[in-house]
Amino acid sequence: MTKVGLIGLGYWGPNLARVLNQTSRCEFAACADLDAARLEKIARQYPNLKAFRRAEDLLDSDVDAVAIATPIATHYELARKALHHGKHVFVEKPLTDSAARARELVELAKVVDRKLMTGHTFVYSPPVVKVKELIDSGMLGDLQYLSFSRVNLGLYRKDVDVVWDLAVHDVSILLYWLKELPARASSFGRSCVQRAKRDVAYLWFQFASGPIASCEVSWLSPQKMRRTCVVGSKRMVVYDDTNPDERVRVYDRGVLLHRPETFGEFQLTYRTGDMVAPNLANTEPLLIEIEHFLQCIETGETPRTDGRFGADVVTAIEMAAQGRWQPEEQFALPGEVLAARGGE
Ligand SMILES: NC(=O)c1ccc[n+]([C@@H]2O[C@H](COP(=O)([O-])OP(=O)(O)OC[C@H]3O[C@@H](n4cnc5c(N)ncnc54)[C@H](O)[C@@H]3O)[C@@H](O)[C@H]2O)c1
């Protein structure tokens, strides 16, 4: 049975610990965190675990695979070391903080012949998989556009901005559904509370196959919204993760344009057919994801969100970030501009 170690026991790590302990597909054998109090708490909860302060000591142990749930800036170095130690590696999203580093890890995993998987949890969630099935079946027709809203009050991260935290989820869903990197991307955001760390941002993507997409992400919003709308030429879908009874709704709605036979006005007809809410499994996406990782180690198959997929997500985020317009740099008040120029 695969022996797994977990590095990083902060906010998210304990959730991974819970599913690693829950599944019968692995032996949850070790954990590591620089923070002694966090380490002690998990070690008390799972008494059979070997507990290490240093990740390197866990990597020297006999675990076959590691899950990394540390801050984003540490992912590259820890994943690189783990692969060099011959471990299969699961890295929480996003894979790294740069596309170049992500691609390096993908190459390294190939060389050492170990699995590298990114923790894009939403790609394993039943509603996201259902929408993927609807898209792939052709039921929605040609995709016209997709809009994502992921907003609520907090949780503010200290290490990265809202794009590298929340938009990563939407971009992973988008790339999973469309199987394509964007041809163009842009973003626009503002740092309202912390200095130089955007807490609200809008990202736009254009795909060579036709569709366009927008993602609105915010840590500074009064209500929680997790809503995605997919508009196809035949049907439309709303995926609302805050509506437990009807997470996915398929609308038989659309607009038809009739070209006039003779010279005259174009006619539009509006189709407002039925709405169907498909039945969805209630399995926890995180458990499905971890069991998929373990299955890929056992069978040799490629993870759905392998290193390459993780690198594509980072690439798309980087593309959008490069088109960014930071208000701090652009919105100098006229008085400050004059002062900087020596009061001319
Ligand atoms: N999949 C999801 O839905 C989801 C949700 C939240 C967070 N995450 C991801 O999980 C990761 C961790 O996020 P978090 O909110 O738990 O961060 P956090 O800051 O709360 O916790 C990180 C932990 O890692 C430890 N750590 C840091 N460097 C270390 C090292 N070199 N060796 C050992 N331990 C080290 C810290 O002491 C801390 O306890 C991030 O990549 C984040 O994007 C994913």
Ligand as a Chemical Component Dictionary entry (heavy atoms), coordinates in Angstrom:
data_LIG
# 
_chem_comp.id                   LIG 
_chem_comp.type                 NON-POLYMER 
_chem_comp.pdbx_formal_charge   0 
_chem_comp.three_letter_code    LIG 
# 
loop_
_chem_comp_atom.comp_id 
_chem_comp_atom.atom_id 
_chem_comp_atom.alt_atom_id 
_chem_comp_atom.type_symbol 
_chem_comp_atom.charge 
_chem_comp_atom.model_Cartn_x 
_chem_comp_atom.model_Cartn_y 
_chem_comp_atom.model_Cartn_z 
_chem_comp_atom.pdbx_ordinal 
LIG N1  N1  N 0  -7.775 23.128 -2.965 1  
LIG C1  C1  C 0  -8.337 24.086 -2.272 2  
LIG O1  O1  O 0  -9.551 24.306 -2.338 3  
LIG C2  C2  C 0  -7.479 24.932 -1.372 4  
LIG C3  C3  C 0  -8.075 25.709 -0.364 5  
LIG C4  C4  C 0  -7.236 26.488 0.457  6  
LIG C5  C5  C 0  -5.856 26.470 0.249  7  
LIG N2  N2  N 1  -5.345 25.692 -0.759 8  
LIG C6  C6  C 0  -3.896 25.688 -1.018 9  
LIG O2  O2  O 0  -3.222 25.036 0.051  10 
LIG C7  C7  C 0  -1.916 25.574 0.205  11 
LIG C8  C8  C 0  -1.716 25.995 1.677  12 
LIG O3  O3  O 0  -2.626 27.013 1.980  13 
LIG P1  P1  P 0  -3.005 27.329 3.490  14 
LIG O4  O4  O 0  -4.105 28.319 3.449  15 
LIG O5  O5  O -1 -3.194 26.058 4.268  16 
LIG O6  O6  O 0  -1.653 28.049 4.008  17 
LIG P2  P2  P 0  -1.233 28.307 5.535  18 
LIG O7  O7  O 0  -0.270 29.432 5.482  19 
LIG O8  O8  O 0  -2.431 28.388 6.413  20 
LIG O9  O9  O 0  -0.447 26.966 5.935  21 
LIG C9  C9  C 0  0.790  26.601 5.397  22 
LIG C10 C10 C 0  1.543  25.727 6.395  23 
LIG O10 O10 O 0  2.760  25.294 5.764  24 
LIG C11 C11 C 0  3.796  25.339 6.731  25 
LIG N3  N3  N 0  5.076  25.446 6.018  26 
LIG C12 C12 C 0  5.534  26.481 5.286  27 
LIG N4  N4  N 0  6.719  26.199 4.725  28 
LIG C13 C13 C 0  7.039  24.955 5.145  29 
LIG C14 C14 C 0  8.151  24.095 4.924  30 
LIG N5  N5  N 0  9.183  24.450 4.139  31 
LIG N6  N6  N 0  8.145  22.874 5.493  32 
LIG C15 C15 C 0  7.103  22.486 6.283  33 
LIG N7  N7  N 0  6.031  23.264 6.528  34 
LIG C16 C16 C 0  5.996  24.466 5.971  35 
LIG C17 C17 C 0  3.463  26.548 7.593  36 
LIG O11 O11 O 0  4.094  26.471 8.854  37 
LIG C18 C18 C 0  1.942  26.453 7.684  38 
LIG O12 O12 O 0  1.526  25.706 8.804  39 
LIG C19 C19 C 0  -1.819 26.740 -0.783 40 
LIG O13 O13 O 0  -1.193 26.278 -1.949 41 
LIG C20 C20 C 0  -3.264 27.080 -1.097 42 
LIG O14 O14 O 0  -3.434 27.651 -2.373 43 
LIG C21 C21 C 0  -6.121 24.934 -1.545 44 
# 
loop_
_chem_comp_bond.comp_id 
_chem_comp_bond.atom_id_1 
_chem_comp_bond.atom_id_2 
_chem_comp_bond.value_order 
_chem_comp_bond.pdbx_ordinal 
LIG N1  C1  SING 1  
LIG C1  O1  DOUB 2  
LIG C1  C2  SING 3  
LIG C2  C3  SING 4  
LIG C2  C21 DOUB 5  
LIG C3  C4  DOUB 6  
LIG C4  C5  SING 7  
LIG C5  N2  DOUB 8  
LIG N2  C6  SING 9  
LIG N2  C21 SING 10 
LIG C6  O2  SING 11 
LIG C6  C20 SING 12 
LIG O2  C7  SING 13 
LIG C7  C8  SING 14 
LIG C7  C19 SING 15 
LIG C8  O3  SING 16 
LIG O3  P1  SING 17 
LIG P1  O4  DOUB 18 
LIG P1  O5  SING 19 
LIG P1  O6  SING 20 
LIG O6  P2  SING 21 
LIG P2  O7  DOUB 22 
LIG P2  O8  SING 23 
LIG P2  O9  SING 24 
LIG O9  C9  SING 25 
LIG C9  C10 SING 26 
LIG C10 O10 SING 27 
LIG C10 C18 SING 28 
LIG O10 C11 SING 29 
LIG C11 N3  SING 30 
LIG C11 C17 SING 31 
LIG N3  C12 SING 32 
LIG N3  C16 SING 33 
LIG C12 N4  DOUB 34 
LIG N4  C13 SING 35 
LIG C13 C14 SING 36 
LIG C13 C16 DOUB 37 
LIG C14 N5  SING 38 
LIG C14 N6  DOUB 39 
LIG N6  C15 SING 40 
LIG C15 N7  DOUB 41 
LIG N7  C16 SING 42 
LIG C17 O11 SING 43 
LIG C17 C18 SING 44 
LIG C18 O12 SING 45 
LIG C19 O13 SING 46 
LIG C19 C20 SING 47 
LIG C20 O14 SING 48 
# 
